[in-house]
Amino acid sequence: MNSLLATLRAALRPADSGGTASTASMTPPKPVAGPADGPRRHSPSTVEELELELLLEAAFQVYGYDYRGYQRDVVTRRVQAAMKQLSLATISELQARVLHDPHAWNALLRELSVEPASMFDDASEVSLLRMSLGVCLHGAALPRVWLADCAGAQQAWTLAILLEQEQLGARTEIYATVSSDALLAEAQAASLPMARLGELQANYVRSGGLGKLLDYFEVSGDGLHAALLPQLRSRITWAQYNLVTDASFNEFQMIFGRRTLPDFGPALRQRVLRLFDDSLAQSGLLVLDRPLELDDPMAVHYKPVFPQQPWYKRVA
């Protein structure tokens, strides 16, 4: 354990201090260009901040998940939630558990991931989608939509139903990516609990839906769960993908990053926006969490679609 701490402390040493991180006690993942490279972004000033830096470095070095560029207030809140769940008093205790207990690592990873969405939980987003899907996708021969760091199965189901209602479901592919294999398995195995049907039907109606939400599902024999209709389910491609380290993997007519971008610090946010820019087709739609800065070099590529909303059409 002492050798591990020495390795992590060395990795956190500022670049101009002359220190070099030892790799004797672990084999780091292949370096990836981007905000994770270069000088450290944070200089711990308290024991707890140092503990957090060590934990994030351990997660990167041991598991290959890089949360070092995330907003510190977001990470701190979610780490504290993991500590509470595991009944641990300090971040150092959490780090020890994470390094040696896969259950603890999965608990932390789940807390650090995008909060799961409920179907039709954002009426304003659904309204904007209804107005833009046809305009954005009808001109493409085989439209592709990317839910980047998808907020769980129900976000993907919502989009699949909206596409079906716009007569786009049969030819549009939804790529729903999540940050870990555990989240991927959960999403692929997810079903709709019938006990929540009333709540989700209310969401559906509130967001402008007509008829019954259940018309898009098959109810299980015991009446306790429902699965998305096979013809809708077949249009969703689930995959594990890391926004922090992975490269562009396809061209899309629409990219959703609204739910994950608020977690990112400035450098990481710019890295992900460049990734989206590399992946969006001409005239494609980019959905963000907040407006692009006027001095952002990519801003000239985009034109707002709706007033006061960070929904953009690519124009260059």
LODRENMAR-194217 format. One record per residue (C-alpha): x, y, z. Coordinates in steps of 0.5 Angstrom, whole numbers, plus 2048, in hexadecimal, padded with zeros to 3 digits. Example, Ala and Ser with C-alpha at 12.3 -4.5 7.8 and 13.67 -1.06 7.14 Angstrom:
<sites>
8197F781081B7FE80E
</sites>
This chain:
<sites>
8008008008068058028098047FB8028057F880180C7FB80880E7F980780C7F28008107F28038167F68098167F18048177EB80081D7EF8078207EF8078277EB80A8267E481082B7E68128287EC8168237E981381D7EC8118177E780B8127E980E80B7EB80B8057E780E8007EB8077FE7EF8027FE7E98027FF7E27FE8057DF7FA8057D97FC8077D37FD80F7D37F78137CF7F881A7CC7F381F7CF7F28237D67F581D7DA7FC81E7D78008247DA8008287E07FC8267E67F582A7E67F482A7EE7F982B7F37F68287FA7F682D8007F38288057F48218077ED81F8047EF8237FD7F581F7FD7F18187FF7EC81A7F97F281B7F47F58147F67EF8117F57EE8147EE7F58127EC7F480B7EF7EE80A7EB7F180C7E57F88087E67F48027E87EE8027E47EF8077DF7E980B7E07EB8127E07E78177E57ED81C7E67EA8217E17E38217E47E08277E87E38267EF7DC8287F37D98237EF7DE81D7F07DE81F7F87D781E7F87D68187F57DC8157F87D98177FF7D38137FD7D780D7FB7DA80D8027D380E8067D18088027D78048047D780680B7DE80980A7E180F80E7E681280A7E88128027EE80E8047EA8088077E68098007ED8097FC7EF8028007E87FF7FF7E88017F77EF7FE7F67ED7F77F97E67F67F87E27F67F27DC7F77F57DE7FE7F87E18007F17DA7FF7EE7D78037F37DB8097F27DB8087EB7D38087EB7D480E7EF7D88127EB7D48107E47CF8147E17C88147E67C38107E37BD8137DF7B68117DF7B28117D97AF8177D77B281B7DD7B48217DA7AE8247D67B182A7D37B78257D07B18217CD7AE8277CA7B48297C77B58227C47AE8227C17B08287BD7B68267BB7B781F7B97B381F7B37B78257B07BE8227B27BD81B7B07B881B7AA7BE81D7A67C38177A77C38117A47C480D7AA7C48127B07C88107B67C78137BD7CC8137C37CA8137CA7D18157CD7D28127D47CA8107D47C68117DA7C480A7DA7BF8067D67B980A7D77BD8107D47BE80B7CE7B78097CE7B48107CE7B88127C87B680B7C47AE80C7C67AF8147C37B28117BD7AD80C7BC7A88127BC7AB8167B77AB8107B27B38107B37B480A7B87B58047B27BB8087AF7BE80B7B57C38087B97C480A7C07CB80A7C37CB80A7CA7D280A7CE7D38097D57DA8097D97DA8027DC7D97FB7DA7D57FB7E17D08007DE7D07FD7D77CD7F77DA7C87FA7DE7C67FE7D87C57F87D47C17F47D97BD7FA7DC7B57F97DC7AF7FE7DD7AD7FC7E47A57FC7E47A58007EB7A78067E87A38067E279E80B7E47A48107E67A780F7DF7A08107DB79F8167DF7A68197DC7A48167D579E81A7D57A18207D87A68217D37A18207CD7A08197CC79A8167CA79780F7CB79A80A7D07A180A7D17A08027D279E8017CB7A68027CA7A77FC7CF7A67F47D07A47F27D77A77EC7DA7A37E67DB7A37E87E37A07EF7E17A67F27E57AB7F57E07AA7F77D97B07F77D37B07FC7CD7AD7F97C77B27F57C37B27F97BD7B47FF7C17B97FC7C57BD7F97BF7BE8017BD7C28027C37C98007C37CC8007CA7D48007CB7D98027D17DD8087CF7E180D7D37E08157D17E68177D47EB8127D17E880F7CA7E88127C37E28137BE7DF80D7BC7DA80F7B77D68157B47D08177B77CA81B7B57C881D7BC7CC81D7C27CA81D7C97CF81F7CF7CA8247D37CA81F7D97D181D7DA7D58247D87D38277DF7D88227E27DE8247DE7E382A7E07E582F7DB7EB82B7D87E78257D77E18287D57E582B7CF7E88247CD7E18217CD7DE8277C97E48267C47E281E7C47DA8207C27DD8257BD7E181F7BA7DB81B7BA7D581F7B77D381F7B07D28267AC7CB8297AE7CB8247B47C88267BB7CC8277C17C88277C87CC82A7CE7CB82C7D57CD8337D47CE8387CE7D58387CB7DA83E7CD7DA8437C87E28427C87E283B7C77E58397C07E08347BF7DA8397BF7DB83B7B87D98347B67D28357B97CB8397B97C68397BF7C08357BD7BB8387C27BC83E7C67BF83E7CD7C08367CC7C78337CB7C582F7C57C98307BF7C982E7B77D082D7B47D18327AF7D88327AD
</sites>
